[in-house]
Amino acid sequence: MKLRTAVTGTVGLACVLLVVVAWGNAGQLDFAKTLWLPLPGRRSVERQHVKLDSGYSMPLLGWGSSGAKDEEAVQAVRAAIKAGFRHIDDAEMYGNEEAIGQGIHESIKTGEVQREELFIVSKLGNNHHAAEAVLPAVQASLSRLQLDYLDLYHIHWPNSQEAGPHVVPALNETWAAMEGLVDRGLVRSIGVSNFSPEKIAALLKSARIKPAVNQVEVHLNFRNERTIDWCKQHGIHVTAYAPLSSPQTMSSQQKSVPNLLKDPEVKQIADSNGKTVAQTLLRWGLQHGTSVIPKSSNPKHIQENLGAWGWKLPRKDFDALSSRAIQQKYFDGGFVMSPEGPYRSYEDLWDEPEP
């Protein structure tokens, strides 16, 4: 018996594909075996996707489209796809689905990417929570985005369309309509956004399909550990929005809150690791156990954000960043609160005291 081996390729420079072929004395093929062997001194390939409870795989590093408008949005999503982003986050509330859809369409048309490679997310508008309004809402989003299906569709906020003691319509009615979208093949996975553990637990009492993702605010100055831990225990992935602290949005809303991109402690840690502040903040978010969706329309910054991959924060740096005393929610949801209810206060909406 004669053995022959051949190296046919590598993956991420971390392992090698070794093909072993055995020939018998009469020249017949006895067996052929393919082996992936790690290269000496190389780390294993970094996990860049998460398997959702729905069975679908979602990239952990996404591009957020909030704030991008018109032609700027078209070019920004094209730049994100060209740079390598495959997870694109949008929402009806952002008012840019048509522009984002055009950018996606152009990227597919020019052969830069195939639809099957993309993970497209959108969110149900707050005025479409009635059961009979959910299907027309997603159909309108799909039309604007020029898509046949969404990879993930969220209830954007647990809001009420009427002031009073109860949420109207009830969130479980909205959720049942969301489940119908999966049945129709219009949406592959469904999730929630800005939901507390208590509000998800209430949904689960009658849900046929469990939320695959809860998209909530998470960054160094609001670690949101209670929500992340609860979701992890219940098999619900958490996506972190505002991982860079959304300084432009905070400025436009005239909110005086710390800008993490100008934080001296983060800058010192970034410099010590040879990374930018943005890359350090995103790396922290990934190690904190969430996916992250930084938003930027600047091609240079979009490319820079992909530098969150390929390295890890040393334990001492991660622990230092994870133990900051300041914990402040930047997006408090004040616009869905009302003196008449059902959310009269921060605690009503988030089911926890204001930090």
C-alpha positions, 0 to 999 in steps of 0.5 A: 500500500502506498500513501500520498499526502497533499496540502491543498489549502489553508483557512485563515492561516490557522489550519491546513487541509491535508488530503491522504490517499492510499493506493493498493498494490494493484493500483486500486484506490483503497481510501482517501481521507481529508484532515484539517490540521492546525498549523504550529503557533497558529490560533484557531479560526475566530467564531464570527457568527452566532447560531440563533435559536431559529436555526439560522446563523447571524454575523456577530459584527454588523453595520447599523444604518440608523441616521443614514439618509438618501444617497448617503445611505445608498453609498454607505451600505455599498461601502459596508458591503464592499468592506466585508459587512454581511449583517445589515441592520435597518428599521422602518423608524429610520426612514431609510429603507428605500435608500438601503434597499437601493444600495443592497440592490446595486451591490447584488447587481454588480456581483459584489455579493449574493443575497444569500450571503447577507443577513438583513434586519428590519423592525416593525414600526410602532404604529403597526402593532395591531395584528392586522397591520403587521403583515402589510408593514413587513410587505411594505418594508420588503418592497422598499428594501427590494427583498423577498424575505428578511433574515430577522424582523424585530418588534422595535419597541414594546410601546402602546398605541393608546395611553392608559393602564394597559398596552394596546394592542397587547404585545402577545397579539403583535407577537402572534402576527409576527409568528405568522410572518415566519409561517408565510416565509417572509421572515426567517427569524423574529425578535424583539428590541428594547424589551426587558427580561420581564416583557420577554417572559410575558411573551413566552407564556403564549409564544409559539416561536421564541424570540431569536434576538433581543436588540438593546443598548449595550456599551461600556457605560451601560453594560446591561448585564441583567438583560444579557444574562437573562437572555443567555439563560433562555437561549435568546441572543443579544445584539448591542446597539450604540456600542460606540455610544452614538455620539452623533445621535446624542448630540442631535438630541442635545443629550449631555452624556460621555462620548466613549470615542473620546474617553481617555481610559479607552484611548490608553487601552487602545494604544497599548494594544495597537488598536483604535478606540472604535476597534477597542469598544467593539472588541469589548462588546464581542467579548461581553457576549453580544453581537454589535452593530456600529453605525457609520457612513464614513468608508474609512470608519466602516473599514476600521470597524472590521478591525474588531476581529483578529485579536482579543483584549487582554483579561486585565484590560477587559476587566478594567473596562467591565468594571467602570462605575458609571452606568447610564442608559443613553436611550431611555425610551422617553418618547414612549412614556406617558403620564396616562400610562402604560409606561409612566416612568423609566421603571415602568418601561424597563422594569428596573430602577433608573441607573 
